[in-house]
Amino acid sequence: MQLNGKVLAGTTTTITTKKGTALDKTRLKVLDIGEEVAGDVSVYWIDFIGDTALTEDELAAVSHEEVVIEIRRISASGSNGKTYLNLTGGAVLHGGMPVQAKLLKDKGKRV
């Protein structure tokens, strides 16, 4: 699934897994601007983990820009009577090209 959106905010951090290894994680706050929204305001937090995480420079390049985001996983969680939608992202496309350098197959060629 793909989401057309505008990046409103984001953070990049390094987390520690249960096995003790370091893993990069980016969290983007994205305003859905796709045709299916039809005037409703939908804002999502999307997590990018591992190879899909953005560096600080990549995050700065897409901040406040319109992008297309590959959504790899959607799940729901809840507590205290509230339900939350959890989105995990893949490639972030800006101008039709992936932003994440880690997703390059060959030098100079983007996937």
LOKE-72119 format. One record per residue: residue number from 1; residue in one letter; x, y, z of N, C-alpha, C, O in turn. Coordinates in steps of 0.2 Angstrom, whole numbers, m for minus. Example, Ala and Ser with C-alpha at 12.3 -4.5 7.8 and 13.67 -1.06 7.14 Angstrom:
2
<atom num="1" residu="A" n_xx="66" n_yy="m28" n_zz="39" ca_xx="62" ca_yy="m22" ca_zz="39" c_xx="66" c_yy="m16" c_zz="39" o_xx="71" o_yy="m17" o_zz="42"/>
<atom num="2" residu="S" n_xx="64" n_yy="m11" n_zz="35" ca_xx="68" ca_yy="m5" ca_zz="36" c_xx="64" c_yy="0" c_zz="39" o_xx="67" o_yy="6" o_zz="40"/>
END
This chain:
111
<atom num="1" residu="M" n_xx="4" n_yy="m6" n_zz="0" ca_xx="0" ca_yy="0" ca_zz="0" c_xx="4" c_yy="6" c_zz="0" o_xx="10" o_yy="6" o_zz="3"/>
<atom num="2" residu="Q" n_xx="2" n_yy="11" n_zz="m3" ca_xx="6" ca_yy="18" ca_zz="m3" c_xx="2" c_yy="23" c_zz="0" o_xx="m4" o_yy="23" o_zz="m1"/>
<atom num="3" residu="L" n_xx="5" n_yy="28" n_zz="3" ca_xx="2" ca_yy="33" ca_zz="6" c_xx="5" c_yy="40" c_zz="3" o_xx="11" o_yy="41" o_zz="4"/>
<atom num="4" residu="N" n_xx="1" n_yy="44" n_zz="1" ca_xx="3" ca_yy="51" ca_zz="m2" c_xx="2" c_yy="55" c_zz="4" o_xx="m3" o_yy="56" o_zz="7"/>
<atom num="5" residu="G" n_xx="8" n_yy="59" n_zz="6" ca_xx="7" ca_yy="63" ca_zz="12" c_xx="12" c_yy="68" c_zz="12" o_xx="17" o_yy="69" o_zz="8"/>
<atom num="6" residu="K" n_xx="11" n_yy="73" n_zz="17" ca_xx="16" ca_yy="78" ca_zz="18" c_xx="19" c_yy="77" c_zz="25" o_xx="16" o_yy="76" o_zz="30"/>
<atom num="7" residu="V" n_xx="26" n_yy="77" n_zz="25" ca_xx="29" ca_yy="75" ca_zz="32" c_xx="29" c_yy="82" c_zz="36" o_xx="31" o_yy="87" o_zz="34"/>
<atom num="8" residu="L" n_xx="26" n_yy="81" n_zz="42" ca_xx="25" ca_yy="87" ca_zz="46" c_xx="31" c_yy="87" c_zz="51" o_xx="33" o_yy="92" o_zz="53"/>
<atom num="9" residu="A" n_xx="33" n_yy="81" n_zz="54" ca_xx="39" ca_yy="81" ca_zz="59" c_xx="42" c_yy="74" c_zz="59" o_xx="39" o_yy="69" o_zz="55"/>
<atom num="10" residu="G" n_xx="47" n_yy="73" n_zz="62" ca_xx="51" ca_yy="67" ca_zz="62" c_xx="56" c_yy="67" c_zz="67" o_xx="59" o_yy="72" o_zz="69"/>
<atom num="11" residu="T" n_xx="58" n_yy="61" n_zz="69" ca_xx="64" ca_yy="60" ca_zz="74" c_xx="68" c_yy="53" c_zz="71" o_xx="65" o_yy="49" o_zz="69"/>
<atom num="12" residu="T" n_xx="74" n_yy="54" n_zz="72" ca_xx="78" ca_yy="48" ca_zz="71" c_xx="82" c_yy="46" c_zz="77" o_xx="85" o_yy="50" o_zz="80"/>
<atom num="13" residu="T" n_xx="82" n_yy="40" n_zz="79" ca_xx="85" ca_yy="37" ca_zz="85" c_xx="88" c_yy="31" c_zz="84" o_xx="87" o_yy="28" o_zz="79"/>
<atom num="14" residu="T" n_xx="92" n_yy="28" n_zz="89" ca_xx="95" ca_yy="21" ca_zz="89" c_xx="92" c_yy="18" c_zz="95" o_xx="92" o_yy="20" o_zz="101"/>
<atom num="15" residu="I" n_xx="88" n_yy="12" n_zz="94" ca_xx="86" ca_yy="8" ca_zz="99" c_xx="90" c_yy="2" c_zz="100" o_xx="94" o_yy="0" o_zz="96"/>
<atom num="16" residu="T" n_xx="89" n_yy="m1" n_zz="106" ca_xx="92" ca_yy="m7" ca_zz="108" c_xx="87" c_yy="m13" c_zz="108" o_xx="82" o_yy="m13" o_zz="111"/>
<atom num="17" residu="T" n_xx="88" n_yy="m18" n_zz="104" ca_xx="84" ca_yy="m24" ca_zz="103" c_xx="84" c_yy="m28" c_zz="110" o_xx="89" o_yy="m27" o_zz="114"/>
<atom num="18" residu="K" n_xx="80" n_yy="m33" n_zz="110" ca_xx="80" ca_yy="m38" ca_zz="116" c_xx="87" c_yy="m42" c_zz="116" o_xx="89" o_yy="m44" o_zz="122"/>
<atom num="19" residu="K" n_xx="90" n_yy="m43" n_zz="110" ca_xx="96" ca_yy="m46" ca_zz="110" c_xx="102" c_yy="m42" c_zz="111" o_xx="108" o_yy="m44" o_zz="112"/>
<atom num="20" residu="G" n_xx="101" n_yy="m35" n_zz="112" ca_xx="106" ca_yy="m31" ca_zz="114" c_xx="110" c_yy="m27" c_zz="108" o_xx="115" o_yy="m24" o_zz="109"/>
<atom num="21" residu="T" n_xx="107" n_yy="m28" n_zz="102" ca_xx="110" ca_yy="m25" ca_zz="96" c_xx="107" c_yy="m18" c_zz="95" o_xx="101" o_yy="m17" o_zz="96"/>
<atom num="22" residu="A" n_xx="111" n_yy="m14" n_zz="92" ca_xx="108" ca_yy="m7" ca_zz="90" c_xx="104" c_yy="m7" c_zz="84" o_xx="106" o_yy="m11" o_zz="79"/>
<atom num="23" residu="L" n_xx="99" n_yy="m3" n_zz="83" ca_xx="94" ca_yy="m3" ca_zz="78" c_xx="92" c_yy="4" c_zz="76" o_xx="90" o_yy="7" o_zz="81"/>
<atom num="24" residu="D" n_xx="93" n_yy="6" n_zz="70" ca_xx="91" ca_yy="13" ca_zz="69" c_xx="83" c_yy="13" c_zz="68" o_xx="80" o_yy="8" o_zz="66"/>
<atom num="25" residu="K" n_xx="80" n_yy="19" n_zz="70" ca_xx="73" ca_yy="19" ca_zz="70" c_xx="71" c_yy="27" c_zz="68" o_xx="74" o_yy="31" o_zz="72"/>
<atom num="26" residu="T" n_xx="67" n_yy="28" n_zz="64" ca_xx="64" ca_yy="34" ca_zz="62" c_xx="57" c_yy="34" c_zz="63" o_xx="53" o_yy="29" o_zz="61"/>
<atom num="27" residu="R" n_xx="54" n_yy="40" n_zz="66" ca_xx="47" ca_yy="40" ca_zz="66" c_xx="45" c_yy="47" c_zz="63" o_xx="47" o_yy="52" o_zz="65"/>
<atom num="28" residu="L" n_xx="40" n_yy="46" n_zz="58" ca_xx="38" ca_yy="52" ca_zz="54" c_xx="30" c_yy="53" c_zz="56" o_xx="26" o_yy="49" o_zz="56"/>
<atom num="29" residu="K" n_xx="29" n_yy="60" n_zz="57" ca_xx="22" ca_yy="62" ca_zz="57" c_xx="20" c_yy="64" c_zz="51" o_xx="23" o_yy="69" o_zz="48"/>
<atom num="30" residu="V" n_xx="15" n_yy="61" n_zz="48" ca_xx="13" ca_yy="62" ca_zz="41" c_xx="6" c_yy="64" c_zz="40" o_xx="1" o_yy="61" o_zz="43"/>
<atom num="31" residu="L" n_xx="4" n_yy="69" n_zz="36" ca_xx="m3" ca_yy="71" ca_zz="35" c_xx="m4" c_yy="68" c_zz="28" o_xx="m1" o_yy="69" o_zz="23"/>
<atom num="32" residu="D" n_xx="m10" n_yy="64" n_zz="28" ca_xx="m12" ca_yy="60" ca_zz="22" c_xx="m15" c_yy="65" c_zz="18" o_xx="m20" o_yy="69" o_zz="20"/>
<atom num="33" residu="I" n_xx="m13" n_yy="66" n_zz="11" ca_xx="m16" ca_yy="71" ca_zz="7" c_xx="m18" c_yy="67" c_zz="0" o_xx="m19" o_yy="70" o_zz="m5"/>
<atom num="34" residu="G" n_xx="m19" n_yy="60" n_zz="1" ca_xx="m21" ca_yy="56" ca_zz="m5" c_xx="m29" c_yy="58" c_zz="m6" o_xx="m32" o_yy="61" o_zz="m2"/>
<atom num="35" residu="E" n_xx="m31" n_yy="56" n_zz="m12" ca_xx="m38" ca_yy="57" ca_zz="m15" c_xx="m43" c_yy="54" c_zz="m10" o_xx="m48" o_yy="57" o_zz="m10"/>
<atom num="36" residu="E" n_xx="m41" n_yy="48" n_zz="m7" ca_xx="m46" ca_yy="45" ca_zz="m3" c_xx="m48" c_yy="48" c_zz="3" o_xx="m53" o_yy="46" o_zz="6"/>
<atom num="37" residu="V" n_xx="m44" n_yy="53" n_zz="5" ca_xx="m46" ca_yy="57" ca_zz="11" c_xx="m52" c_yy="61" c_zz="11" o_xx="m56" o_yy="61" o_zz="16"/>
<atom num="38" residu="A" n_xx="m53" n_yy="64" n_zz="5" ca_xx="m59" ca_yy="68" ca_zz="4" c_xx="m61" c_yy="73" c_zz="9" o_xx="m67" o_yy="73" o_zz="11"/>
<atom num="39" residu="G" n_xx="m56" n_yy="77" n_zz="11" ca_xx="m58" ca_yy="83" ca_zz="15" c_xx="m57" c_yy="81" c_zz="22" o_xx="m56" o_yy="86" o_zz="26"/>
<atom num="40" residu="D" n_xx="m56" n_yy="75" n_zz="24" ca_xx="m55" ca_yy="73" ca_zz="31" c_xx="m47" c_yy="75" c_zz="33" o_xx="m43" o_yy="74" o_zz="28"/>
<atom num="41" residu="V" n_xx="m46" n_yy="76" n_zz="39" ca_xx="m39" ca_yy="77" ca_zz="41" c_xx="m37" c_yy="70" c_zz="44" o_xx="m39" o_yy="68" o_zz="50"/>
<atom num="42" residu="S" n_xx="m32" n_yy="67" n_zz="41" ca_xx="m29" ca_yy="61" ca_zz="44" c_xx="m21" c_yy="62" c_zz="45" o_xx="m18" o_yy="63" o_zz="40"/>
<atom num="43" residu="V" n_xx="m19" n_yy="61" n_zz="51" ca_xx="m12" ca_yy="62" ca_zz="52" c_xx="m10" c_yy="55" c_zz="55" o_xx="m13" o_yy="53" o_zz="60"/>
<atom num="44" residu="Y" n_xx="m4" n_yy="53" n_zz="53" ca_xx="m2" ca_yy="46" ca_zz="55" c_xx="5" c_yy="47" c_zz="58" o_xx="9" o_yy="51" o_zz="55"/>
<atom num="45" residu="W" n_xx="7" n_yy="43" n_zz="63" ca_xx="14" ca_yy="42" ca_zz="65" c_xx="16" c_yy="35" c_zz="61" o_xx="13" o_yy="30" o_zz="62"/>
<atom num="46" residu="I" n_xx="22" n_yy="36" n_zz="57" ca_xx="24" ca_yy="30" ca_zz="54" c_xx="31" c_yy="28" c_zz="56" o_xx="36" o_yy="33" o_zz="56"/>
<atom num="47" residu="D" n_xx="32" n_yy="22" n_zz="58" ca_xx="39" ca_yy="20" ca_zz="60" c_xx="43" c_yy="17" c_zz="54" o_xx="40" o_yy="13" o_zz="50"/>
<atom num="48" residu="F" n_xx="49" n_yy="18" n_zz="54" ca_xx="54" ca_yy="15" ca_zz="49" c_xx="60" c_yy="12" c_zz="53" o_xx="63" o_yy="16" o_zz="57"/>
<atom num="49" residu="I" n_xx="61" n_yy="6" n_zz="53" ca_xx="66" ca_yy="2" ca_zz="57" c_xx="71" c_yy="m1" c_zz="53" o_xx="69" o_yy="m4" o_zz="47"/>
<atom num="50" residu="G" n_xx="77" n_yy="m1" n_zz="55" ca_xx="83" ca_yy="m4" ca_zz="51" c_xx="85" c_yy="m1" c_zz="45" o_xx="86" o_yy="5" o_zz="45"/>
<atom num="51" residu="D" n_xx="85" n_yy="m5" n_zz="40" ca_xx="87" ca_yy="m2" ca_zz="33" c_xx="82" c_yy="4" c_zz="30" o_xx="85" o_yy="8" o_zz="26"/>
<atom num="52" residu="T" n_xx="76" n_yy="4" n_zz="33" ca_xx="72" ca_yy="9" ca_zz="30" c_xx="72" c_yy="15" c_zz="34" o_xx="69" o_yy="20" o_zz="32"/>
<atom num="53" residu="A" n_xx="76" n_yy="15" n_zz="40" ca_xx="76" ca_yy="21" ca_zz="44" c_xx="80" c_yy="27" c_zz="40" o_xx="85" o_yy="25" o_zz="36"/>
<atom num="54" residu="L" n_xx="78" n_yy="33" n_zz="41" ca_xx="81" ca_yy="39" ca_zz="38" c_xx="87" c_yy="41" c_zz="42" o_xx="87" o_yy="41" o_zz="49"/>
<atom num="55" residu="T" n_xx="92" n_yy="44" n_zz="39" ca_xx="97" ca_yy="47" ca_zz="43" c_xx="95" c_yy="55" c_zz="44" o_xx="90" o_yy="57" o_zz="42"/>
<atom num="56" residu="E" n_xx="99" n_yy="58" n_zz="48" ca_xx="97" ca_yy="65" ca_zz="50" c_xx="96" c_yy="69" c_zz="43" o_xx="92" o_yy="73" o_zz="43"/>
<atom num="57" residu="D" n_xx="101" n_yy="68" n_zz="39" ca_xx="101" ca_yy="72" ca_zz="32" c_xx="95" c_yy="70" c_zz="28" o_xx="92" o_yy="75" o_zz="25"/>
<atom num="58" residu="E" n_xx="94" n_yy="64" n_zz="28" ca_xx="88" ca_yy="62" ca_zz="24" c_xx="81" c_yy="64" c_zz="27" o_xx="77" o_yy="66" o_zz="23"/>
<atom num="59" residu="L" n_xx="81" n_yy="64" n_zz="34" ca_xx="75" ca_yy="67" ca_zz="37" c_xx="74" c_yy="75" c_zz="35" o_xx="69" o_yy="77" o_zz="34"/>
<atom num="60" residu="A" n_xx="80" n_yy="78" n_zz="36" ca_xx="79" ca_yy="85" ca_zz="34" c_xx="77" c_yy="87" c_zz="27" o_xx="74" o_yy="92" o_zz="25"/>
<atom num="61" residu="A" n_xx="79" n_yy="82" n_zz="22" ca_xx="78" ca_yy="83" ca_zz="15" c_xx="70" c_yy="82" c_zz="14" o_xx="67" o_yy="85" o_zz="9"/>
<atom num="62" residu="V" n_xx="67" n_yy="78" n_zz="18" ca_xx="59" ca_yy="77" ca_zz="17" c_xx="55" c_yy="81" c_zz="21" o_xx="49" o_yy="81" o_zz="21"/>
<atom num="63" residu="S" n_xx="58" n_yy="84" n_zz="26" ca_xx="54" ca_yy="88" ca_zz="31" c_xx="50" c_yy="93" c_zz="28" o_xx="52" o_yy="97" o_zz="24"/>
<atom num="64" residu="H" n_xx="43" n_yy="93" n_zz="29" ca_xx="38" ca_yy="98" ca_zz="26" c_xx="38" c_yy="97" c_zz="18" o_xx="36" o_yy="102" o_zz="15"/>
<atom num="65" residu="E" n_xx="39" n_yy="91" n_zz="16" ca_xx="39" ca_yy="90" ca_zz="9" c_xx="33" c_yy="85" c_zz="7" o_xx="32" o_yy="81" o_zz="12"/>
<atom num="66" residu="E" n_xx="31" n_yy="85" n_zz="1" ca_xx="26" ca_yy="79" ca_zz="m1" c_xx="30" c_yy="73" c_zz="m3" o_xx="34" o_yy="74" o_zz="m7"/>
<atom num="67" residu="V" n_xx="28" n_yy="68" n_zz="0" ca_xx="31" ca_yy="61" ca_zz="m2" c_xx="26" c_yy="56" c_zz="m3" o_xx="20" o_yy="56" o_zz="m2"/>
<atom num="68" residu="V" n_xx="28" n_yy="50" n_zz="m6" ca_xx="24" ca_yy="44" ca_zz="m6" c_xx="28" c_yy="39" c_zz="m2" o_xx="34" o_yy="38" o_zz="m2"/>
<atom num="69" residu="I" n_xx="24" n_yy="36" n_zz="3" ca_xx="27" ca_yy="31" ca_zz="8" c_xx="24" c_yy="24" c_zz="6" o_xx="18" o_yy="23" o_zz="6"/>
<atom num="70" residu="E" n_xx="29" n_yy="19" n_zz="6" ca_xx="27" ca_yy="13" ca_zz="5" c_xx="25" c_yy="10" c_zz="12" o_xx="29" o_yy="10" o_zz="17"/>
<atom num="71" residu="I" n_xx="19" n_yy="8" n_zz="13" ca_xx="17" ca_yy="5" ca_zz="20" c_xx="18" c_yy="m2" c_zz="20" o_xx="14" o_yy="m6" o_zz="16"/>
<atom num="72" residu="R" n_xx="22" n_yy="m5" n_zz="24" ca_xx="23" ca_yy="m12" ca_zz="24" c_xx="19" c_yy="m16" c_zz="29" o_xx="17" o_yy="m22" o_zz="28"/>
<atom num="73" residu="R" n_xx="17" n_yy="m13" n_zz="34" ca_xx="13" ca_yy="m16" ca_zz="39" c_xx="8" c_yy="m12" c_zz="43" o_xx="10" o_yy="m6" o_zz="44"/>
<atom num="74" residu="I" n_xx="2" n_yy="m14" n_zz="44" ca_xx="m3" ca_yy="m10" ca_zz="48" c_xx="m6" c_yy="m15" c_zz="53" o_xx="m8" o_yy="m20" o_zz="52"/>
<atom num="75" residu="S" n_xx="m6" n_yy="m12" n_zz="59" ca_xx="m9" ca_yy="m16" ca_zz="65" c_xx="m12" c_yy="m11" c_zz="70" o_xx="m11" o_yy="m5" o_zz="69"/>
<atom num="76" residu="A" n_xx="m16" n_yy="m14" n_zz="74" ca_xx="m19" ca_yy="m10" ca_zz="79" c_xx="m17" c_yy="m12" c_zz="86" o_xx="m16" o_yy="m18" o_zz="87"/>
<atom num="77" residu="S" n_xx="m17" n_yy="m7" n_zz="91" ca_xx="m16" ca_yy="m9" ca_zz="98" c_xx="m20" c_yy="m5" c_zz="102" o_xx="m23" o_yy="0" o_zz="99"/>
<atom num="78" residu="G" n_xx="m21" n_yy="m6" n_zz="108" ca_xx="m26" ca_yy="m2" ca_zz="112" c_xx="m24" c_yy="m3" c_zz="120" o_xx="m22" o_yy="m8" o_zz="122"/>
<atom num="79" residu="S" n_xx="m26" n_yy="2" n_zz="123" ca_xx="m26" ca_yy="2" ca_zz="130" c_xx="m30" c_yy="8" c_zz="133" o_xx="m31" o_yy="13" o_zz="130"/>
<atom num="80" residu="N" n_xx="m33" n_yy="7" n_zz="139" ca_xx="m37" ca_yy="12" ca_zz="142" c_xx="m43" c_yy="14" c_zz="138" o_xx="m45" o_yy="19" o_zz="138"/>
<atom num="81" residu="G" n_xx="m46" n_yy="9" n_zz="134" ca_xx="m52" ca_yy="10" ca_zz="130" c_xx="m50" c_yy="14" c_zz="124" o_xx="m55" o_yy="16" o_zz="120"/>
<atom num="82" residu="K" n_xx="m44" n_yy="15" n_zz="122" ca_xx="m42" ca_yy="18" ca_zz="116" c_xx="m39" c_yy="14" c_zz="111" o_xx="m35" o_yy="9" o_zz="113"/>
<atom num="83" residu="T" n_xx="m40" n_yy="15" n_zz="105" ca_xx="m37" ca_yy="10" ca_zz="100" c_xx="m32" c_yy="15" c_zz="95" o_xx="m34" o_yy="20" o_zz="94"/>
<atom num="84" residu="Y" n_xx="m26" n_yy="12" n_zz="94" ca_xx="m21" ca_yy="15" ca_zz="90" c_xx="m19" c_yy="11" c_zz="84" o_xx="m19" o_yy="5" o_zz="84"/>
<atom num="85" residu="L" n_xx="m18" n_yy="15" n_zz="78" ca_xx="m16" ca_yy="12" ca_zz="72" c_xx="m9" c_yy="12" c_zz="72" o_xx="m6" o_yy="18" o_zz="72"/>
<atom num="86" residu="N" n_xx="m5" n_yy="7" n_zz="71" ca_xx="2" ca_yy="6" ca_zz="70" c_xx="4" c_yy="5" c_zz="63" o_xx="2" o_yy="0" o_zz="60"/>
<atom num="87" residu="L" n_xx="8" n_yy="10" n_zz="60" ca_xx="10" ca_yy="9" ca_zz="53" c_xx="18" c_yy="8" c_zz="53" o_xx="21" o_yy="12" o_zz="57"/>
<atom num="88" residu="T" n_xx="20" n_yy="3" n_zz="49" ca_xx="27" ca_yy="3" ca_zz="48" c_xx="28" c_yy="4" c_zz="41" o_xx="25" o_yy="1" o_zz="36"/>
<atom num="89" residu="G" n_xx="33" n_yy="8" n_zz="39" ca_xx="35" ca_yy="10" ca_zz="33" c_xx="41" c_yy="7" c_zz="29" o_xx="45" o_yy="4" o_zz="33"/>
<atom num="90" residu="G" n_xx="41" n_yy="8" n_zz="23" ca_xx="47" ca_yy="5" ca_zz="19" c_xx="50" c_yy="11" c_zz="16" o_xx="53" o_yy="16" o_zz="19"/>
<atom num="91" residu="A" n_xx="50" n_yy="11" n_zz="9" ca_xx="53" ca_yy="17" ca_zz="5" c_xx="49" c_yy="23" c_zz="6" o_xx="43" o_yy="23" o_zz="6"/>
<atom num="92" residu="V" n_xx="53" n_yy="29" n_zz="7" ca_xx="50" ca_yy="35" ca_zz="6" c_xx="52" c_yy="38" c_zz="m1" o_xx="58" o_yy="39" o_zz="m2"/>
<atom num="93" residu="L" n_xx="47" n_yy="39" n_zz="m5" ca_xx="49" ca_yy="42" ca_zz="m12" c_xx="48" c_yy="49" c_zz="m12" o_xx="42" o_yy="52" o_zz="m10"/>
<atom num="94" residu="H" n_xx="53" n_yy="53" n_zz="m14" ca_xx="52" ca_yy="60" ca_zz="m15" c_xx="55" c_yy="62" c_zz="m22" o_xx="60" o_yy="60" o_zz="m24"/>
<atom num="95" residu="G" n_xx="50" n_yy="64" n_zz="m26" ca_xx="52" ca_yy="65" ca_zz="m33" c_xx="52" c_yy="59" c_zz="m37" o_xx="56" o_yy="58" o_zz="m42"/>
<atom num="96" residu="G" n_xx="49" n_yy="53" n_zz="m34" ca_xx="49" ca_yy="47" ca_zz="m38" c_xx="55" c_yy="42" c_zz="m36" o_xx="55" o_yy="37" o_zz="m38"/>
<atom num="97" residu="M" n_xx="59" n_yy="45" n_zz="m32" ca_xx="65" ca_yy="41" ca_zz="m30" c_xx="66" c_yy="40" c_zz="m22" o_xx="64" o_yy="44" o_zz="m19"/>
<atom num="98" residu="P" n_xx="68" n_yy="34" n_zz="m20" ca_xx="69" ca_yy="33" ca_zz="m13" c_xx="74" c_yy="38" c_zz="m10" o_xx="79" o_yy="39" o_zz="m13"/>
<atom num="99" residu="V" n_xx="72" n_yy="40" n_zz="m4" ca_xx="76" ca_yy="45" ca_zz="0" c_xx="82" c_yy="41" c_zz="3" o_xx="87" o_yy="43" o_zz="4"/>
<atom num="100" residu="Q" n_xx="80" n_yy="35" n_zz="6" ca_xx="85" ca_yy="31" ca_zz="10" c_xx="91" c_yy="28" c_zz="6" o_xx="90" o_yy="24" o_zz="1"/>
<atom num="101" residu="A" n_xx="97" n_yy="30" n_zz="7" ca_xx="103" ca_yy="28" ca_zz="4" c_xx="104" c_yy="20" c_zz="5" o_xx="107" o_yy="17" o_zz="0"/>
<atom num="102" residu="K" n_xx="102" n_yy="18" n_zz="10" ca_xx="102" ca_yy="11" ca_zz="12" c_xx="98" c_yy="6" c_zz="7" o_xx="100" o_yy="0" o_zz="7"/>
<atom num="103" residu="L" n_xx="93" n_yy="9" n_zz="4" ca_xx="89" ca_yy="5" ca_zz="m1" c_xx="92" c_yy="5" c_zz="m8" o_xx="89" o_yy="3" o_zz="m12"/>
<atom num="104" residu="L" n_xx="98" n_yy="8" n_zz="m9" ca_xx="101" ca_yy="8" ca_zz="m16" c_xx="103" c_yy="1" c_zz="m17" o_xx="107" o_yy="m2" o_zz="m13"/>
<atom num="105" residu="K" n_xx="102" n_yy="m2" n_zz="m23" ca_xx="104" ca_yy="m8" ca_zz="m25" c_xx="111" c_yy="m8" c_zz="m27" o_xx="116" o_yy="m11" o_zz="m25"/>
<atom num="106" residu="D" n_xx="112" n_yy="m4" n_zz="m32" ca_xx="119" ca_yy="m2" ca_zz="m35" c_xx="121" c_yy="5" c_zz="m34" o_xx="116" o_yy="9" o_zz="m34"/>
<atom num="107" residu="K" n_xx="127" n_yy="6" n_zz="m34" ca_xx="129" ca_yy="13" ca_zz="m33" c_xx="126" c_yy="18" c_zz="m38" o_xx="127" o_yy="16" o_zz="m44"/>
<atom num="108" residu="G" n_xx="123" n_yy="23" n_zz="m36" ca_xx="120" ca_yy="28" ca_zz="m41" c_xx="114" c_yy="26" c_zz="m44" o_xx="110" o_yy="30" o_zz="m47"/>
<atom num="109" residu="K" n_xx="111" n_yy="20" n_zz="m42" ca_xx="105" ca_yy="18" ca_zz="m45" c_xx="100" c_yy="17" c_zz="m39" o_xx="102" o_yy="13" o_zz="m34"/>
<atom num="110" residu="R" n_xx="94" n_yy="20" n_zz="m39" ca_xx="89" ca_yy="19" ca_zz="m34" c_xx="84" c_yy="14" c_zz="m35" o_xx="83" o_yy="13" o_zz="m41"/>
<atom num="111" residu="V" n_xx="82" n_yy="10" n_zz="m30" ca_xx="77" ca_yy="5" ca_zz="m31" c_xx="70" c_yy="8" c_zz="m32" o_xx="65" o_yy="4" o_zz="m33"/>
END
